[in-house]
Amino acid sequence: IAYVDGTLTVNPAALSVTANDRTKTYGQTVTFAGTEFTASGLQNLETIGSVTLASAGAAPTATVAGSPYAISASNATGGSFDPGNYAITYNDGALAVNPAPLTVTA
């Protein structure tokens, strides 16, 4: 009997990281903590610590007319997962800007 070794190839698992949708009132600033995301496809009970989130709508001057603004997600890090084990797809969320209340008194 002759035994011949084979090879086992481990391919990256598909992982989707999506920025959560948010709303704000015109004039407010939105600050992202890096935890406002949803991940799908993590294996072995692994976790992601944080994701870089950014949006042009986060500034207090972002207008209702420009709403909704994209919230981009990138750079998943931390937690117990190893990014090298995953083929990561990042999906945008949306930031809606609501009108600010205004009272005019004569």
N, C-alpha and C positions, 0 to 999 in steps of 0.2 A: 504494500500500500504506500502510495506517495501522497503526501499532503501538500497542497499548494495554497499559500495565503492569498486571500482576496483583499479587496480594498472597500472600505466603507466611506462614502462621501457624505458629509453633513452639510446640507445647504441652509442658508439663512432662512429663518421663518419670516413670513410677511407680518409686518406690524404697521398699524395705522394709528396716527396720532392726530386728533382733531381738536382745534381750539374751540372752547365753549362759546356760544353766543352770549352777548352782554347787551345791556341798555344803559343809557345815561341821559341826564337832562343837559341841554345846552348850557355851557358855562362851567360844567363840572370837569374835573380831570379824572381819567381812569388810570389807575396804577395796577399793573399785573404782578401778581405774586409768583407766577410760574407754575401754579397748580390748577389753573382754570383750563383743563383739557381732559379729553377722554381718550383712552388707549384701548385698542382692540387687537388681539393677536399675541399678547404676552404669553409665554410658556412657563411651565413649572412654578406657578405662583409668583413669578418675578414682578417687580414694580419699577416704575420710573419715578425718580425724585422730583424733577422739575423739567420744564420746557421753556425756551425763550419765546415770549409772546410780544407782538408789537402791532400797533394800529395807528394810522394817521388820525383816526377818530378819537384817540385818547386825549388829545389836547383840548383845553377848555374852549378854544376858538373853532373847533370842528363844528360845522353847521348842520342844521337839520336837512337842508337841501342836498348835501353830499351824502347823506345817510342812505343805506347802511354802508359802513366802512368795513373792509376786510380786516380780520384779526389773523395775522400770520403766525404760524407755529414753526419752530425749528430747534435744533440742538437739544434733543432729549438727553438728559444726563442723570446721574445719581441713582438712587434706589438700588435694587439688587440685579438689574439687568445689565448685560454687556451688549452695547450697540453693535459690536462686530458679529453677533449671532442673529441679527435681524436685517431684513431689507425694509427700511423705514419709509413710509409715505406720510407726508405732512399735509393736512387739509385745513383750509381756512375756516374760521368762524366769522360771525358778523356782529358788528357793533352798531346798534341803532341809536340815533340821537333824537331824543324827544324835545319838543319845544319847552322853553322855560316859562313859568307863569309870569305874567306882567300885569300890574294894576296901574291904570292911569286915572288920577283924580284931578278934576278941574277945581 
